[in-house]
Amino acid sequence: MDAHIAPPAEPGLDTQAASYRRIVLDSRPSGRPTAESFRLEEVNVSELQAGQILVRNHYLSIDPYMLGRMTTGMSYAPSQPLGAVMIGETVGVVVQSRNRGFSVGDHVVGQLGWQEMAVSGGQGLRKVDVGATPMSAHLGVLGMTGVTAWYGMTQICSPVAGSTVVVSAAAGAVGGVAIQLAKARGCRVLGIAGGSRKCGYVVDSLGADACVDYKKHADIVALGQAVRKHAPDGVDSYFDNVNGWMLEAMLPLMSRFGRIALCGMISRYGDTPMQLTTHSYLLISRLRAQGFIVWDHLDLWPQALEELTTLLQSGSLLSGESIAEGIEAAPAACIGLLSGGNLGKQLVKLVQV
Ligand SMILES: NC(=O)c1ccc[n+]([C@@H]2O[C@H](COP(=O)([O-])OP(=O)(O)OC[C@H]3O[C@@H](n4cnc5c(N)ncnc54)[C@H](OP(=O)(O)O)[C@@H]3O)[C@@H](O)[C@H]2O)c1
């Protein structure tokens, strides 16, 4: 009844591999992770039980939230256990199946972790169509990243044509999509990113009207002045990926009835929360600032993915990616992401085909 293990769907791949590699959390970092936080292991592929599938992961997504799961600090989700496979989203191919809901050859996205292969009961896995879209995009612009940008921009920033929108961590995965969604709505869009290479990318490749290099304007006053030069009449919507001093610098620049999407706190992860000194602008300027977690809005994912897919397929949405090669490269990719090493979505490619 359950046995329908079909032949390998991917010629050239060793789908009958006896073992695979994975990375576990070896020790909790204090502050940012180091190479010592992780351990590479080789394990045997176990025989499937009824209802299970074996997935070969092709790409692993590296995301800032991972730091929150590695540590025991304040987060919206519990820490992951020591010695367990590092949490992470993957896209891959079903290579064996004893589950009637999945066939060999199905492409699936899910939280299968930092490992080359995974046995799963299928819970939480989402089948994706890679016929007309690259597999990697389902972890980036057509995945959690894209929907996060879509939700924060369309549901909280609510940009209207002609309004001024600012996006921080603008050269990153979420920020890059947020910039492009605001441009698609006819806004004047300003990015904030670290370094001239990143700012060049934000303007030349993502289409922002301007980009402020926060590393050149590295305090609240200097950043505020630099942003104000490009937004003399105020900022109508701010998509905040950074929190901390950058949010503090942005609050006085907001227009009356401005909107702030509190998406991320990359400047504070692994650190203590920071007291804002400019919070009175929330009242003075009648602002609406709303935090959100993309997983709370699964009902809107189909609508978001429809717009993102249309934009991608029409060539109006750039799917920027930084790709590290091989599972052993995942720790460095994660450490690099947290210190700004990536341009666009940080992925790890696990299969060479
Ligand atoms: N709310 C949700 O549901 C949700 C979902 C996904 C992601 N997020 C959040 O969205 C934000 C962006 O995530 P992402 O996946 O797109 O990552 P990302 O932007 O691709 O990568 C992180 C970037 O943050 C910047 N950064 C690092 N430390 C910084 C600091 N101290 N100050 C300013 N910028 C710093 C770096 O760019 P620079 O070189 O420009 O500094 C780095 O490239 C994160 O805060 C993440 O936690 C939230």
The ligand as an SDF file (V2000), in Angstrom:
LIG
                    3D

 48 52  0  0  0  0  0  0  0  0999 V2000
    9.7510   39.4750    9.8740 N   0  0  0  0  0  0  0  0  0  0  0  0
    9.9530   38.3740    9.1480 C   0  0  0  0  0  0  0  0  0  0  0  0
    9.0820   37.5150    8.9970 O   0  0  0  0  0  0  0  0  0  0  0  0
   11.2910   38.2070    8.4910 C   0  0  0  0  0  0  0  0  0  0  0  0
   11.5080   37.1930    7.5290 C   0  0  0  0  0  0  0  0  0  0  0  0
   12.7640   37.1280    6.9090 C   0  0  0  0  0  0  0  0  0  0  0  0
   13.7660   38.0320    7.2590 C   0  0  0  0  0  0  0  0  0  0  0  0
   13.5100   38.9660    8.2130 N   0  0  0  0  0  0  0  0  0  0  0  0
   14.5270   39.9540    8.5890 C   0  0  0  0  0  0  0  0  0  0  0  0
   14.7910   40.7510    7.4620 O   0  0  0  0  0  0  0  0  0  0  0  0
   16.1150   41.2590    7.5540 C   0  0  0  0  0  0  0  0  0  0  0  0
   16.8390   40.9740    6.2560 C   0  0  0  0  0  0  0  0  0  0  0  0
   16.9580   39.5550    6.1150 O   0  0  0  0  0  0  0  0  0  0  0  0
   17.5990   38.9290    4.8200 P   0  0  0  0  0  0  0  0  0  0  0  0
   17.3570   37.4760    4.8590 O   0  0  0  0  0  0  0  0  0  0  0  0
   17.1740   39.6920    3.6390 O   0  0  0  0  0  0  0  0  0  0  0  0
   19.1530   39.1790    5.0820 O   0  0  0  0  0  0  0  0  0  0  0  0
   20.1120   40.0190    4.1530 P   0  0  0  0  0  0  0  0  0  0  0  0
   19.6120   41.4250    4.1470 O   0  0  0  0  0  0  0  0  0  0  0  0
   20.2780   39.3260    2.8590 O   0  0  0  0  0  0  0  0  0  0  0  0
   21.4940   39.9350    4.8920 O   0  0  0  0  0  0  0  0  0  0  0  0
   21.7070   40.6470    6.0170 C   0  0  0  0  0  0  0  0  0  0  0  0
   22.3080   42.0310    5.6770 C   0  0  0  0  0  0  0  0  0  0  0  0
   22.1460   42.8610    6.8150 O   0  0  0  0  0  0  0  0  0  0  0  0
   23.1430   43.8480    6.7850 C   0  0  0  0  0  0  0  0  0  0  0  0
   23.6880   44.0220    8.1340 N   0  0  0  0  0  0  0  0  0  0  0  0
   24.3390   43.1370    8.9000 C   0  0  0  0  0  0  0  0  0  0  0  0
   24.6900   43.6870   10.0780 N   0  0  0  0  0  0  0  0  0  0  0  0
   24.2490   44.9600   10.0340 C   0  0  0  0  0  0  0  0  0  0  0  0
   24.3210   46.0510   10.9380 C   0  0  0  0  0  0  0  0  0  0  0  0
   24.9000   45.9360   12.1350 N   0  0  0  0  0  0  0  0  0  0  0  0
   23.7630   47.2220   10.5670 N   0  0  0  0  0  0  0  0  0  0  0  0
   23.1790   47.3560    9.3650 C   0  0  0  0  0  0  0  0  0  0  0  0
   23.0840   46.3740    8.4620 N   0  0  0  0  0  0  0  0  0  0  0  0
   23.6230   45.1820    8.7970 C   0  0  0  0  0  0  0  0  0  0  0  0
   24.2310   43.3780    5.8340 C   0  0  0  0  0  0  0  0  0  0  0  0
   24.2090   44.2490    4.7150 O   0  0  0  0  0  0  0  0  0  0  0  0
   25.1560   45.5600    4.6830 P   0  0  0  0  0  0  0  0  0  0  0  0
   26.4360   45.1100    4.0940 O   0  0  0  0  0  0  0  0  0  0  0  0
   24.3730   46.5090    3.8740 O   0  0  0  0  0  0  0  0  0  0  0  0
   25.3480   45.9770    6.1030 O   0  0  0  0  0  0  0  0  0  0  0  0
   23.7980   41.9830    5.4320 C   0  0  0  0  0  0  0  0  0  0  0  0
   24.1220   41.6810    4.0960 O   0  0  0  0  0  0  0  0  0  0  0  0
   16.7570   40.5990    8.7650 C   0  0  0  0  0  0  0  0  0  0  0  0
   16.7110   41.4710    9.8560 O   0  0  0  0  0  0  0  0  0  0  0  0
   15.8630   39.3900    8.9950 C   0  0  0  0  0  0  0  0  0  0  0  0
   15.8940   38.9500   10.3080 O   0  0  0  0  0  0  0  0  0  0  0  0
   12.3140   39.0700    8.8370 C   0  0  0  0  0  0  0  0  0  0  0  0
  1  2  1  0
  2  3  2  0
  2  4  1  0
  4  5  1  0
  4 48  2  0
  5  6  2  0
  6  7  1  0
  7  8  2  0
  8  9  1  0
  8 48  1  0
  9 10  1  0
  9 46  1  0
 10 11  1  0
 11 12  1  0
 11 44  1  0
 12 13  1  0
 13 14  1  0
 14 15  2  0
 14 16  1  0
 14 17  1  0
 17 18  1  0
 18 19  2  0
 18 20  1  0
 18 21  1  0
 21 22  1  0
 22 23  1  0
 23 24  1  0
 23 42  1  0
 24 25  1  0
 25 26  1  0
 25 36  1  0
 26 27  1  0
 26 35  1  0
 27 28  2  0
 28 29  1  0
 29 30  1  0
 29 35  2  0
 30 31  1  0
 30 32  2  0
 32 33  1  0
 33 34  2  0
 34 35  1  0
 36 37  1  0
 36 42  1  0
 37 38  1  0
 38 39  2  0
 38 40  1  0
 38 41  1  0
 42 43  1  0
 44 45  1  0
 44 46  1  0
 46 47  1  0
M  CHG  2   8   1  16  -1
M  END
$$$$
